[in-house]
Amino acid sequence: MRVPNRLRLNRSRFAAAFDRLPRGKVLDSLNGIVRKSVRILRLQAMCLKHGAIYRASTGVIEIRKGMRCIRLSSKHVDFVPDMVKYFDEYAATVVGANGVVDYSRPGLHRYAASGLEFELSSFPEEQTVIDDHFYWYTPAPGDLLFDVGAYCGVSTYHLSKSVGDRGRVIAFEPDPLNFRLLVRNCQRHSLANVTALQVAIAGSSGKALFNGEGTLGSGISRNIDRASAGDTIDVETITLEEACRRYGVPQFIKMDVEGAEIEVIQAARNFLRQHSIHFTLDTNHHANGALTASRVEQLFADSGYESHSSDKSGFMTTWARPLAVSNNQPRLPQ
């Protein structure tokens, strides 16, 4: 077939431009395209395995099951497996519009169980996990509580209401977007007994690189085994012991710090041997190929604490309390 001169000229120009490209960049570009295509195929296959459909358009990913849909930002593609695995939870936690819950951008959401409204940067705190916070300890009016990894403040709200006007909640949230919404949600619900701090609790005091993603998955970079879906920033860090020195020793701590729970408890062992604090920790995070729950339990045992982990809510959670307290209370069923 004869090729028109115009097309032959364009093809020659393209070939010449291609030849001028450094071979390394060409290969890197092709490898990137291949990796992206393979990843999409794997996500589509995984969705089909769970009875869902994966769709992607510019800037947005949709996961559909029947008439229900979860929408998330394309930069949060690493969270697709969780959205698929826990589809029913994430599709029903907040009230959607026409069967669609939209987590692709910050917005105001209404929790289905309580009717309460919160601004969320992306995904919601799971209702089943919130219900599990007080499995071993029920806060009393006047208690001091720490919310370590407060996200946008949904758990903070429930902690605040549990201690009443005479109690206090110190909410630690280093992610800039999450922190702004945490403050706004405290104002929205008139949580006068909450002090919000843009600080990370870590194994040492100082500064640390932080994956600021504006999601539940934001965390200290050294504890996360994936690239950040947002900006990598420097944040202020303090140890748990230092936080207690500044703000008082709490009766109860809820902790969700994306794998940093290991370094936090490890650094606090001597302090914990001398102080009685009840804990609920999200240990549904991976370190060295395993969930952090077992390592956290070992660290608590070394601190003179009893601990117990369970994924009955769908997400691995660890509860801990001093042995001096647990010896006078019934043990949890295994």
C-alpha positions as a Markdown table, in Angstrom:
| # | Residue | x | y | z |
|---|---|---|---|---|
| 1 | Met | 0.0 | 0.0 | 0.0 |
| 2 | Arg | 1.3 | 3.4 | -0.9 |
| 3 | Val | 1.8 | 5.8 | 2.0 |
| 4 | Pro | 0.8 | 9.4 | 1.3 |
| 5 | Asn | 3.7 | 11.8 | 1.5 |
| 6 | Arg | 2.1 | 13.7 | 4.4 |
| 7 | Leu | 1.9 | 10.5 | 6.5 |
| 8 | Arg | 5.4 | 9.4 | 5.5 |
| 9 | Leu | 6.7 | 12.8 | 6.6 |
| 10 | Asn | 4.9 | 12.6 | 10.0 |
| 11 | Arg | 6.1 | 9.1 | 10.5 |
| 12 | Ser | 9.7 | 10.2 | 9.8 |
| 13 | Arg | 9.4 | 13.1 | 12.2 |
| 14 | Phe | 8.1 | 10.7 | 14.9 |
| 15 | Ala | 10.9 | 8.2 | 14.2 |
| 16 | Ala | 13.5 | 11.0 | 14.4 |
| 17 | Ala | 12.0 | 12.3 | 17.7 |
| 18 | Phe | 11.9 | 8.8 | 19.1 |
| 19 | Asp | 15.6 | 8.2 | 18.2 |
| 20 | Arg | 16.6 | 11.4 | 20.0 |
| 21 | Leu | 15.1 | 10.1 | 23.3 |
| 22 | Pro | 17.6 | 8.6 | 25.8 |
| 23 | Arg | 17.1 | 4.9 | 25.7 |
| 24 | Gly | 16.9 | 4.7 | 29.5 |
| 25 | Lys | 13.9 | 7.1 | 29.5 |
| 26 | Val | 12.2 | 5.1 | 26.8 |
| 27 | Leu | 12.5 | 1.9 | 28.7 |
| 28 | Asp | 11.4 | 3.5 | 31.9 |
| 29 | Ser | 8.4 | 4.9 | 30.2 |
| 30 | Leu | 7.5 | 1.5 | 28.6 |
| 31 | Asn | 8.0 | -0.3 | 31.9 |
| 32 | Gly | 5.8 | 2.2 | 33.7 |
| 33 | Ile | 3.0 | 1.6 | 31.1 |
| 34 | Val | 3.3 | -2.2 | 31.4 |
| 35 | Arg | 3.3 | -2.1 | 35.2 |
| 36 | Lys | 0.2 | 0.2 | 35.3 |
| 37 | Ser | -1.6 | -2.1 | 32.8 |
| 38 | Val | -0.7 | -5.2 | 34.8 |
| 39 | Arg | -1.9 | -3.5 | 38.0 |
| 40 | Ile | -5.2 | -2.6 | 36.5 |
| 41 | Leu | -5.8 | -6.1 | 35.2 |
| 42 | Arg | -5.0 | -7.5 | 38.7 |
| 43 | Leu | -7.4 | -5.0 | 40.4 |
| 44 | Gln | -10.1 | -5.9 | 37.8 |
| 45 | Ala | -9.6 | -9.6 | 38.5 |
| 46 | Met | -9.7 | -9.1 | 42.3 |
| 47 | Cys | -12.9 | -7.2 | 42.0 |
| 48 | Leu | -14.5 | -9.8 | 39.9 |
| 49 | Lys | -13.5 | -12.5 | 42.4 |
| 50 | His | -15.4 | -10.6 | 45.1 |
| 51 | Gly | -18.4 | -9.9 | 42.8 |
| 52 | Ala | -17.5 | -6.3 | 42.1 |
| 53 | Ile | -16.6 | -4.3 | 39.0 |
| 54 | Tyr | -13.6 | -1.9 | 38.8 |
| 55 | Arg | -13.9 | 1.2 | 36.7 |
| 56 | Ala | -11.4 | 4.0 | 36.3 |
| 57 | Ser | -11.7 | 7.4 | 34.7 |
| 58 | Thr | -9.6 | 10.6 | 35.0 |
| 59 | Gly | -8.8 | 11.1 | 38.6 |
| 60 | Val | -11.5 | 8.7 | 40.0 |
| 61 | Ile | -11.9 | 5.0 | 40.6 |
| 62 | Glu | -15.3 | 3.3 | 41.1 |
| 63 | Ile | -15.9 | 0.0 | 42.7 |
| 64 | Arg | -19.4 | -1.3 | 42.0 |
| 65 | Lys | -21.5 | -4.1 | 43.4 |
| 66 | Gly | -25.0 | -4.3 | 42.0 |
| 67 | Met | -26.6 | -0.9 | 42.6 |
| 68 | Arg | -24.0 | 0.3 | 45.2 |
| 69 | Cys | -20.8 | 2.1 | 44.4 |
| 70 | Ile | -17.7 | 3.3 | 46.3 |
| 71 | Arg | -15.9 | 6.2 | 44.6 |
| 72 | Leu | -12.3 | 7.1 | 45.5 |
| 73 | Ser | -9.5 | 9.2 | 44.2 |
| 74 | Ser | -7.2 | 7.5 | 41.7 |
| 75 | Lys | -4.2 | 8.6 | 43.8 |
| 76 | His | -5.6 | 6.3 | 46.5 |
| 77 | Val | -5.4 | 3.2 | 44.3 |
| 78 | Asp | -3.4 | 1.3 | 47.0 |
| 79 | Phe | -6.6 | 1.3 | 49.1 |
| 80 | Val | -8.7 | -0.5 | 46.4 |
| 81 | Pro | -8.0 | -4.0 | 47.9 |
| 82 | Asp | -9.4 | -2.8 | 51.3 |
| 83 | Met | -12.4 | -1.2 | 49.7 |
| 84 | Val | -13.2 | -4.5 | 47.9 |
| 85 | Lys | -12.5 | -6.7 | 50.9 |
| 86 | Tyr | -14.6 | -4.6 | 53.2 |
| 87 | Phe | -17.0 | -3.3 | 50.6 |
| 88 | Asp | -20.2 | -3.8 | 52.7 |
| 89 | Glu | -18.6 | -1.9 | 55.6 |
| 90 | Tyr | -17.4 | 1.1 | 53.6 |
| 91 | Ala | -20.5 | 1.3 | 51.4 |
| 92 | Ala | -22.8 | 1.4 | 54.4 |
| 93 | Thr | -20.9 | 3.4 | 57.1 |
| 94 | Val | -22.0 | 6.7 | 55.7 |
| 95 | Val | -25.2 | 7.7 | 53.8 |
| 96 | Gly | -24.6 | 7.9 | 50.0 |
| 97 | Ala | -26.6 | 9.5 | 47.2 |
| 98 | Asn | -28.3 | 7.2 | 44.7 |
| 99 | Gly | -26.3 | 4.3 | 46.0 |
| 100 | Val | -22.9 | 6.0 | 45.6 |
| 101 | Val | -20.6 | 6.9 | 48.6 |
| 102 | Asp | -18.0 | 9.4 | 47.3 |
| 103 | Tyr | -14.6 | 9.3 | 49.1 |
| 104 | Ser | -12.8 | 10.8 | 46.2 |
| 105 | Arg | -12.5 | 14.2 | 47.8 |
| 106 | Pro | -13.0 | 15.9 | 51.2 |
| 107 | Gly | -16.6 | 16.4 | 52.0 |
| 108 | Leu | -19.4 | 16.3 | 54.6 |
| 109 | His | -20.7 | 12.8 | 55.4 |
| 110 | Arg | -23.5 | 11.6 | 57.6 |
| 111 | Tyr | -22.9 | 8.4 | 59.5 |
| 112 | Ala | -25.7 | 5.9 | 58.9 |
| 113 | Ala | -25.8 | 4.4 | 62.5 |
| 114 | Ser | -25.8 | 7.7 | 64.4 |
| 115 | Gly | -27.0 | 10.4 | 61.9 |
| 116 | Leu | -24.0 | 12.5 | 63.0 |
| 117 | Glu | -22.3 | 14.6 | 60.3 |
| 118 | Phe | -18.5 | 14.9 | 60.0 |
| 119 | Glu | -16.2 | 16.4 | 57.3 |
| 120 | Leu | -13.9 | 13.6 | 56.2 |
| 121 | Ser | -10.8 | 13.9 | 54.0 |
| 122 | Ser | -11.5 | 10.6 | 52.4 |
| 123 | Phe | -12.5 | 7.2 | 53.9 |
| 124 | Pro | -14.6 | 7.0 | 57.1 |
| 125 | Glu | -13.5 | 5.5 | 60.4 |
| 126 | Glu | -15.3 | 2.1 | 60.4 |
| 127 | Gln | -18.3 | 2.0 | 62.8 |
| 128 | Thr | -17.5 | -1.6 | 63.9 |
| 129 | Val | -14.0 | -0.4 | 65.0 |
| 130 | Ile | -15.4 | 2.6 | 66.9 |
| 131 | Asp | -17.8 | 0.2 | 68.7 |
| 132 | Asp | -14.8 | -1.9 | 69.8 |
| 133 | His | -12.9 | 0.9 | 71.5 |
| 134 | Phe | -14.4 | 0.3 | 74.9 |
| 135 | Tyr | -14.2 | -3.5 | 74.9 |
| 136 | Trp | -12.0 | -3.6 | 78.0 |
| 137 | Tyr | -12.5 | -0.1 | 79.5 |
| 138 | Thr | -15.4 | 2.2 | 79.7 |
| 139 | Pro | -14.3 | 5.8 | 80.2 |
| 140 | Ala | -15.9 | 7.6 | 83.1 |
| 141 | Pro | -16.9 | 11.3 | 83.5 |
| 142 | Gly | -13.8 | 13.3 | 84.4 |
| 143 | Asp | -11.3 | 10.9 | 82.7 |
| 144 | Leu | -8.4 | 12.1 | 80.7 |
| 145 | Leu | -8.2 | 10.3 | 77.3 |
| 146 | Phe | -5.7 | 10.4 | 74.4 |
| 147 | Asp | -6.8 | 9.9 | 70.8 |
| 148 | Val | -3.5 | 9.1 | 69.1 |
| 149 | Gly | -4.1 | 9.2 | 65.4 |
| 150 | Ala | -7.3 | 11.1 | 65.6 |
| 151 | Tyr | -7.9 | 11.4 | 61.8 |
| 152 | Cys | -10.8 | 13.7 | 61.3 |
| 153 | Gly | -12.3 | 13.4 | 64.7 |
| 154 | Val | -15.1 | 10.8 | 64.6 |
| 155 | Ser | -13.5 | 8.7 | 67.4 |
| 156 | Thr | -12.6 | 11.9 | 69.1 |
| 157 | Tyr | -16.3 | 12.8 | 69.2 |
| 158 | His | -17.2 | 9.6 | 71.0 |
| 159 | Leu | -14.3 | 9.9 | 73.4 |
| 160 | Ser | -15.3 | 13.4 | 74.2 |
| 161 | Lys | -18.9 | 12.5 | 74.9 |
| 162 | Ser | -17.9 | 9.6 | 77.1 |
| 163 | Val | -16.0 | 11.8 | 79.6 |
| 164 | Gly | -18.4 | 14.7 | 79.9 |
| 165 | Asp | -17.7 | 18.3 | 80.6 |
| 166 | Arg | -15.3 | 17.5 | 83.5 |
| 167 | Gly | -13.2 | 15.2 | 81.3 |
| 168 | Arg | -10.6 | 16.0 | 78.7 |
| 169 | Val | -9.5 | 14.5 | 75.4 |
| 170 | Ile | -6.1 | 15.2 | 73.8 |
| 171 | Ala | -6.3 | 14.4 | 70.1 |
| 172 | Phe | -3.0 | 14.0 | 68.2 |
| 173 | Glu | -3.2 | 14.2 | 64.4 |
| 174 | Pro | -0.1 | 15.2 | 62.3 |
| 175 | Asp | -1.6 | 15.1 | 58.8 |
| 176 | Pro | -2.3 | 18.7 | 57.7 |
| 177 | Leu | -5.6 | 18.1 | 55.9 |
| 178 | Asn | -6.9 | 15.6 | 58.5 |
| 179 | Phe | -5.9 | 18.1 | 61.3 |
| 180 | Arg | -7.8 | 20.9 | 59.7 |
| 181 | Leu | -11.0 | 18.8 | 59.5 |
| 182 | Leu | -10.4 | 17.5 | 63.0 |
| 183 | Val | -10.5 | 21.1 | 64.3 |
| 184 | Arg | -13.6 | 21.9 | 62.2 |
| 185 | Asn | -15.4 | 18.8 | 63.4 |
| 186 | Cys | -14.7 | 19.7 | 67.0 |
| 187 | Gln | -16.1 | 23.1 | 66.4 |
| 188 | Arg | -19.1 | 21.7 | 64.5 |
| 189 | His | -20.0 | 19.5 | 67.5 |
| 190 | Ser | -18.9 | 22.0 | 70.2 |
| 191 | Leu | -16.4 | 19.6 | 71.7 |
| 192 | Ala | -15.0 | 22.1 | 74.2 |
| 193 | Asn | -13.2 | 19.4 | 76.2 |
| 194 | Val | -11.0 | 18.4 | 73.3 |
| 195 | Thr | -7.5 | 19.8 | 72.7 |
| 196 | Ala | -6.3 | 19.0 | 69.1 |
| 197 | Leu | -2.6 | 18.9 | 68.5 |
| 198 | Gln | -0.8 | 18.6 | 65.1 |
| 199 | Val | 1.8 | 16.3 | 66.5 |
| 200 | Ala | 2.7 | 12.6 | 65.9 |
| 201 | Ile | 3.3 | 10.2 | 68.7 |
| 202 | Ala | 6.4 | 8.2 | 67.8 |
| 203 | Gly | 9.3 | 6.2 | 69.3 |
| 204 | Ser | 11.4 | 9.4 | 69.7 |
| 205 | Ser | 10.9 | 13.1 | 70.0 |
| 206 | Gly | 12.0 | 15.4 | 67.2 |
| 207 | Lys | 11.1 | 15.4 | 63.5 |
| 208 | Ala | 10.1 | 12.5 | 61.2 |
| 209 | Leu | 9.2 | 12.1 | 57.5 |
| 210 | Phe | 5.5 | 11.6 | 57.2 |
| 211 | Asn | 3.2 | 10.4 | 54.4 |
| 212 | Gly | 0.6 | 13.2 | 54.4 |
| 213 | Glu | -2.1 | 11.6 | 52.3 |
| 214 | Gly | -5.3 | 13.1 | 53.7 |
| 215 | Thr | -6.5 | 9.5 | 54.5 |
| 216 | Leu | -6.8 | 7.0 | 57.3 |
| 217 | Gly | -3.5 | 5.6 | 56.0 |
| 218 | Ser | -1.4 | 8.7 | 56.6 |
| 219 | Gly | 1.6 | 7.8 | 58.8 |
| 220 | Ile | 5.3 | 8.0 | 59.6 |
| 221 | Ser | 7.1 | 7.1 | 56.4 |
| 222 | Arg | 9.5 | 4.6 | 57.9 |
| 223 | Asn | 6.7 | 2.4 | 59.1 |
| 224 | Ile | 4.8 | 2.2 | 55.7 |
| 225 | Asp | 5.9 | -0.2 | 53.0 |
| 226 | Arg | 4.4 | 1.7 | 50.0 |
| 227 | Ala | 4.9 | 5.0 | 48.3 |
| 228 | Ser | 3.0 | 8.0 | 49.7 |
| 229 | Ala | -0.3 | 8.7 | 47.9 |
| 230 | Gly | 0.3 | 12.4 | 48.8 |
| 231 | Asp | 3.1 | 14.6 | 50.0 |
| 232 | Thr | 6.1 | 13.5 | 52.1 |
| 233 | Ile | 6.5 | 16.1 | 54.8 |
| 234 | Asp | 8.4 | 16.7 | 58.1 |
| 235 | Val | 6.2 | 16.5 | 61.2 |
| 236 | Glu | 6.9 | 17.1 | 64.9 |
| 237 | Thr | 7.1 | 13.9 | 66.9 |
| 238 | Ile | 7.0 | 13.3 | 70.7 |
| 239 | Thr | 7.1 | 10.0 | 72.6 |
| 240 | Leu | 4.2 | 8.8 | 74.6 |
| 241 | Glu | 6.1 | 9.4 | 77.8 |
| 242 | Glu | 6.7 | 13.0 | 76.8 |
| 243 | Ala | 3.0 | 13.5 | 75.9 |
| 244 | Cys | 2.0 | 12.2 | 79.4 |
| 245 | Arg | 4.5 | 14.7 | 81.0 |
| 246 | Arg | 3.0 | 17.6 | 79.0 |
| 247 | Tyr | -0.7 | 16.8 | 79.3 |
| 248 | Gly | -1.1 | 14.3 | 82.1 |
| 249 | Val | -1.3 | 10.5 | 82.3 |
| 250 | Pro | -4.5 | 9.3 | 80.7 |
| 251 | Gln | -6.8 | 6.6 | 81.9 |
| 252 | Phe | -7.3 | 5.4 | 78.4 |
| 253 | Ile | -5.6 | 5.7 | 75.0 |
| 254 | Lys | -7.0 | 4.9 | 71.6 |
| 255 | Met | -4.2 | 4.5 | 69.1 |
| 256 | Asp | -4.2 | 4.2 | 65.3 |
| 257 | Val | -0.8 | 5.1 | 63.9 |
| 258 | Glu | -0.3 | 3.0 | 60.8 |
| 259 | Gly | 2.4 | 0.6 | 62.1 |
| 260 | Ala | 4.1 | 3.1 | 64.5 |
| 261 | Glu | 2.5 | 1.4 | 67.4 |
| 262 | Ile | 5.5 | -0.9 | 67.7 |
| 263 | Glu | 8.0 | 1.9 | 68.1 |
| 264 | Val | 5.6 | 3.9 | 70.4 |
| 265 | Ile | 5.1 | 1.0 | 72.9 |
| 266 | Gln | 8.7 | -0.2 | 72.7 |
| 267 | Ala | 9.9 | 3.3 | 73.7 |
| 268 | Ala | 7.3 | 3.5 | 76.5 |
| 269 | Arg | 8.0 | 0.2 | 78.2 |
| 270 | Asn | 9.7 | 1.5 | 81.3 |
| 271 | Phe | 7.1 | 4.3 | 81.6 |
| 272 | Leu | 4.2 | 1.8 | 81.3 |
| 273 | Arg | 5.7 | -0.4 | 84.1 |
| 274 | Gln | 5.1 | 2.6 | 86.4 |
| 275 | His | 1.8 | 3.8 | 85.2 |
| 276 | Ser | -1.7 | 2.2 | 84.7 |
| 277 | Ile | -3.2 | 3.0 | 81.3 |
| 278 | His | -5.8 | 1.1 | 79.3 |
| 279 | Phe | -5.3 | 0.8 | 75.5 |
| 280 | Thr | -7.2 | 0.1 | 72.4 |
| 281 | Leu | -4.9 | -0.1 | 69.3 |
| 282 | Asp | -5.4 | -0.7 | 65.6 |
| 283 | Thr | -2.9 | -3.4 | 64.9 |
| 284 | Asn | -4.3 | -4.2 | 61.4 |
| 285 | His | -0.9 | -3.0 | 60.0 |
| 286 | His | 2.0 | -5.0 | 58.6 |
| 287 | Ala | 5.6 | -5.0 | 59.7 |
| 288 | Asn | 8.2 | -7.5 | 58.3 |
| 289 | Gly | 5.4 | -9.4 | 56.6 |
| 290 | Ala | 3.2 | -9.9 | 59.6 |
| 291 | Leu | 0.5 | -8.0 | 61.4 |
| 292 | Thr | 1.8 | -5.8 | 64.2 |
| 293 | Ala | -0.6 | -7.4 | 66.8 |
| 294 | Ser | 1.8 | -10.2 | 67.9 |
| 295 | Arg | 4.8 | -7.8 | 68.3 |
| 296 | Val | 2.6 | -5.3 | 70.2 |
| 297 | Glu | 1.4 | -8.1 | 72.6 |
| 298 | Gln | 5.0 | -9.1 | 73.3 |
| 299 | Leu | 5.9 | -5.5 | 74.1 |
| 300 | Phe | 3.0 | -5.1 | 76.5 |
| 301 | Ala | 3.9 | -8.4 | 78.2 |
| 302 | Asp | 7.4 | -7.0 | 78.7 |
| 303 | Ser | 5.7 | -3.9 | 80.3 |
| 304 | Gly | 3.7 | -5.8 | 82.8 |
| 305 | Tyr | 0.5 | -5.6 | 80.9 |
| 306 | Glu | -2.1 | -8.2 | 79.7 |
| 307 | Ser | -3.2 | -7.8 | 76.1 |
| 308 | His | -5.6 | -9.5 | 73.7 |
| 309 | Ser | -6.0 | -9.2 | 69.9 |
| 310 | Ser | -9.0 | -10.0 | 67.8 |
| 311 | Asp | -10.3 | -9.4 | 64.2 |
| 312 | Lys | -13.9 | -10.0 | 65.1 |
| 313 | Ser | -14.8 | -6.5 | 63.8 |
| 314 | Gly | -13.1 | -7.3 | 60.5 |
| 315 | Phe | -10.0 | -5.4 | 61.4 |
| 316 | Met | -7.3 | -6.6 | 63.8 |
| 317 | Thr | -7.5 | -4.7 | 67.2 |
| 318 | Thr | -5.4 | -5.1 | 70.3 |
| 319 | Trp | -6.6 | -4.2 | 73.9 |
| 320 | Ala | -4.1 | -3.9 | 76.8 |
| 321 | Arg | -4.3 | -3.2 | 80.5 |
| 322 | Pro | -1.9 | -3.5 | 83.5 |
| 323 | Leu | -1.8 | -7.0 | 85.0 |
| 324 | Ala | -2.6 | -5.4 | 88.4 |
| 325 | Val | -6.0 | -4.4 | 86.9 |
| 326 | Ser | -6.6 | -7.5 | 84.9 |
| 327 | Asn | -6.1 | -9.8 | 87.9 |
| 328 | Asn | -9.2 | -8.3 | 89.4 |
| 329 | Gln | -11.3 | -8.5 | 86.3 |
| 330 | Pro | -12.6 | -11.3 | 84.1 |
| 331 | Arg | -10.5 | -12.3 | 81.1 |
| 332 | Leu | -11.7 | -11.8 | 77.6 |
| 333 | Pro | -12.9 | -14.9 | 75.8 |
| 334 | Gln | -10.4 | -16.1 | 73.3 |
